[in-house]
Amino acid sequence: MATISFPLPSPAKLPITSPPSAPNRINVADRLILRHLNAGDLRGAISSLDLMARDGIRPTDSVTFSTLLKSCIRAREFRLGKLVHSRLIEFQIEPDSVLYNSLISLYSKSGDVARAEDVFETMGRFGKRDVVSWSAMMGCYGNNGKGVDAVRVFVEFLELGLVPNDYCYTAVIRACSNPENVGVGRVILGFLMKTGYFESDVCVGCSLIDMFVKGENSLENAYKVFDQMSELNVVTWTLVITRCMQMGFPKEAIRFFLEMVLSGFEADKFTLSSVFSACAELEDLSLGKQLHSWAIRLGLVEDVGCSLVDMYAKCSVGGSVDDCRKVFDRMEDHSVMSWTALITGYMQSGDLDTEAVKLFCEMITQGCVQPNHFTFSSAFKACGNLSDSRVGKQVLGHAFKRGLASNNSVANSVISMFVKSDRMEDARRAFESLSEKNLVSYNTFLDGACRSLDFEEAFELYHEISERELGVSAFTFASLLSGVASVGSIRKGEQVHSQVVKLGLSCNQPVCNALISMYSKCGSIDSASRVFSLMEDRNVISWTSMITGFAKHGFAKRVLETFNQMMEAGVKPNEVTYVAILSACSHVGLVSEGWRHFKSMYEDHNIKPKMEHYACMVDLLCRSGLLTDAFEFINTMPFQADVLVWRTFLGACRVHSNTELGEMAARKILELDPNEPAAYIQLSNIYASTGKWEESAEMRKRMKERNLVKEGGCSWIEVGDKVHKFYVGDTSHPNTHRIYNELDRLIREIKCCGYVPDTDLVLHKLEEEDDKAEKERLLYQHSEKIAVAFGLISTVKSRPVRVFKNLRVCGDCHNAMKYITVVSGREIVLRDMNRFHHFKDGKCSCNDYW
């Protein structure tokens, strides 16, 4: 090791001369520096030291320098500490062991291991090492990721015949608090038990708890250490509570907290902060409020303000963040942490992203507190949720101004914001501009590629992650599976599943949840059910994914059975679970069952129904033909119905040809959104179905005047590794001739079996002599029929024909599919915008109720 020597005055060098009163001035120098330090004025003390150096005056007491160094370390002013060291050398003061140890601590805390080594080596040459010096050096190595060196120094210490104390043991055990060195830590534990330090010292016990948690990921062994400690204090209890939280066991954290209170210990701000985090994780608002009142009595509210803001945000009832805002507004001083907690709370509430962005702007405008990288990350997430890249770019400008744009978490949030805003080119630029791409960067951009259905790039990114050995995560596979599910590409989904098994992630909970969702959306509900049944650990997402899958496939009985099993397993349903339950009831006409579950949401589980749940109830009533009841239900909603609710009602009016209510619903939609094409299209269809061709044409004319375009109906099917897409009357496919020959054959055969084209569903006015034949031709060329015909000639007979459509399947196609399964002997699975239809042996799983 290179060494730094501290030069002493030599005979050849004249000592610093002072006037006769120098001794008094020197004493005054020490007292002046210490007076500044006692007043908490570190910079004043340093300034005095600089002035003394300029005037040739020097403090003589090494305690003064040691106190200065310790003050610099406490304030994390390492640059000032190094300046003190330079003055120490300049004044030619010979350090004692205490001063040397302070220097080791200074360089250790500042991450300058080489300088710490220099000081330690110098101490060795001058014979000034003591047990504290050895402990400080072990701590230096341990704190700077050099655990092996810490153990080496510990062994050298023992070889010299020195006896370690609690600080020494604590330092070396902390150096072993990682998977690489925990084995050595166990050996030291054996040594500890022989010497008696294991049971007698609190610090040693705390370091062992940390070693087992961080090194072995084992709370069980940490508990054993805790149970055998003869002396416990609030620090020990808080450590165990905090580690429970960090390991993802909030219930255990609260259990330990209650034991701590019953044992007579009083919580401090660190304990309460951890317990508030546990309440937030468990969404236990009741306990959180009790602890809040306790914090008020203890006078700790200001100290735990950030944790309170976070807790109320995550435990908000019905998406309300009122309590969260009250805590924030009552805080005397707002730190960057409290601002960030509030902004994050609004962003995570579900529908307050605009307010989150406004809060960020308010923070910037006030200028009292500067945002950090966590604040910017939350602001970008809010912009992403709003799909507002314009505001996002303005926020990015502030990040650049503060030098935080290159921070990994900020940069990854920027990529995510552009991805959610469908700005893939901007996302690509942000991704490629990163100097160091980590797994989160790749996962975020890969998710964007999957969202934009660019699977070639998505799989290229996946292979790049593997080649760079970044460690493919559960999120990587979840993104890939979500992408393939969106287009129903079951073959690609199966390929991803095989990679999951190969990498040993088939028991990973998030991956299994994504697999359930993927197989459900790709039409293979049996495969989804198999993945679910093999899961050992299921959370609310697992149960909800399976329930949603059964609901989309129309298996209402299995939906309700699975929901009951979920209740028996003690898993609390969430808002999404109830959307699936109500949707399942809607698809099979279980009106009374739907009402029961709708009421139990709040009564049994304190889940306040949102717009989606009201839309499901409207759908349930409408599908059952109860249009008047549905209309009354809409008018009694506790908030104004949105476009989704009225669009659901308008669709039912078209099915039941109720012009009066349809016109009313269309007016409501256009009041809320004058550019909503569905209102014009549905009303036009209602008029057409009742023969009001002029009114129908007027609706189409208004659409044209507003430049509104109806989403074109299309169907697609995966054959091999390629997805084939078809539109109405499509003739662009290379196999068009074969497809239409097959389609003609099918039409002839199903007509012989009793199929009659439902020409009433063709809502176009035609000349009377051409009316019937032309309408039948238009029906035959619907995209789903073309896709099925292609599937029959392109896939093996042992597999179902899986077709996907972006709109609701028409009644005629639905009827034709049943006949096609009879004449072809093939099973057909059709997914439209609402649900799955399983056609087999002339029947559909929906029982013609959809």
Summary of the structure (lengths in Angstrom):
residues: 850
radius of gyration: 35.7
end to end distance: 79.4
largest distance: 128.5
contacts: 2751
relative contact order: 0.03
helix: 68%
strand: 3%
